Amino acid sequence: MTVRLLYDHVGSMRTNGYRRLVRRLRMAGRRWPDHFNWHRVLPIRPFRLRFSRPDLRNHRKIVVVDGHTAFTGSANLIESQYLRRTSRRLGRHWVELNARITGPAVSGLDIVFATDWYAESDENLALTRHGHP
């Protein structure tokens, strides 16, 4: 089994613990190179001459477990009050809404993830999953 993770570069780099997260992802990739892969989504890399528009973000939250079960929803993994004083003062809290999906819709979510994965890694999961190089 291989775990593949995509995460929003711009949205994540401003959160507490971002550098620690990247270190842990790198360590996991070295420890399980054939079983754990990750990429930033729409990374900003001005020094590598790969520019992307920071206003075009991918906010999809998709987990495809085994081809038969998937989860999607808000899964933003954020502190309930956004760490903002104004949110606390106004009583605003983040509310998570997630869905467990089974049946044919799982294939659709799998295709969306595979498309995003290809855009960031140039790896065609359709070929990988069917035993081709």
N, C-alpha and C positions, 0 to 999 in steps of 0.2 A: 504494500500500500504506500502511496505517495501523498504527502500533504503539500498543497500549493496555497500560498497566501499572497494576496494583493492588498496593498493598503495605500491610502491617499497620502502622497508625499507632503503636499502643502498643509492639509488639515491636521496631519499628525505631528509635523515638526515643531509646532507651537505648544504642544502639550508637555506637561511635566513628565520626565522620564523617557523622552524620545530617544536620547542618545543611548540610554541603557537598553531600550527596546532594540535598537539597531545592533548593538553589541550582542545581545542574546540571539537575535535572528542569525547573525553571522556565525556565532558559535554553533547553533543548531544545524546550520547548513554544512559546516565542516564536520560535525559529528555524524550526521546522517546524510551524506551528499546524494545518495540515490533515493532518499525518502522524504526530504524536506527542501522545498524551493520557495523562494519569495522574491517579489519585485515591488518597487514603488510604482504607483499608478500616476501617470502624467507627471513624472519628475521634472523639476526645474534644474537644468544643467547648463548654465550659460558658458562655463569654461570648457565644455565638451562639444560646443556648437550644436547642441540639441535643445532647441527652445520649444517650450509649449506654453500655451496661454493659461495663466493661472486662474482665469475666470471660467475655464471649461473644466469642471471637476467631475469625477465619477463618484457618485454617492450610493452606488449599489452595495447592498449588504446581502451576499449570497453565500450559503454554506451548502454544498452538495456532499452528502456523507458517503453514499455507496451506490449512487445511480438510482436508488429507489426512494430515498428520503432526502429532503432538502429543507432548509430554513431560510427565510427572508424576512425583512422588516427593518426596524429602525436601529437595532443593535449598534448603537454609537459608542458604547462603553465610555460614557461621560459622567462626570459628577453631576448629581441631580440638579444642582443650582448653577451650573456652568462656571463655578468659581467667580461669579460676578456679584458685587455688592448690590447692584440694582436688581438683579434677579431675586436675591434673597429678600430685599426690601419689598418687592412687589409680590412675593409669594410664588414666583414662577419655579416650576420643577419640570425636569425632563421626564416624559412618560414614554416608556418603551412599548412598542407593539410589534410582536414577532409572530410569524406563522410557520407551522410545520406543514410541509407539503408532501404528498405522496401521489403516485399515479403519473399520468402522462405529463403533467406540468413540470415534473422534475427534469425531464429531458430539455424543456425550454430553458430552465434556469441553468442547466449544465452547459447548454450551447452559448448562452450569454456569457457565462464565466470563461468558457474556452475561447471565445472571441476576445474578451478583455485580456486573457493570458497571452494570446498570440500577439496582440498589439504591444505588450510590454516585453515579451521574451523571444519572439519569433519562433516559438515552439508550437507546432500544430498538434494539439492534444488528440485530434481524431486519428492522426497517424501513430502517435505514441501509444494510444490505448489499443490499437489493433495490431500491435507487434511490428510495425514498420519502423525504420530508422528515424 
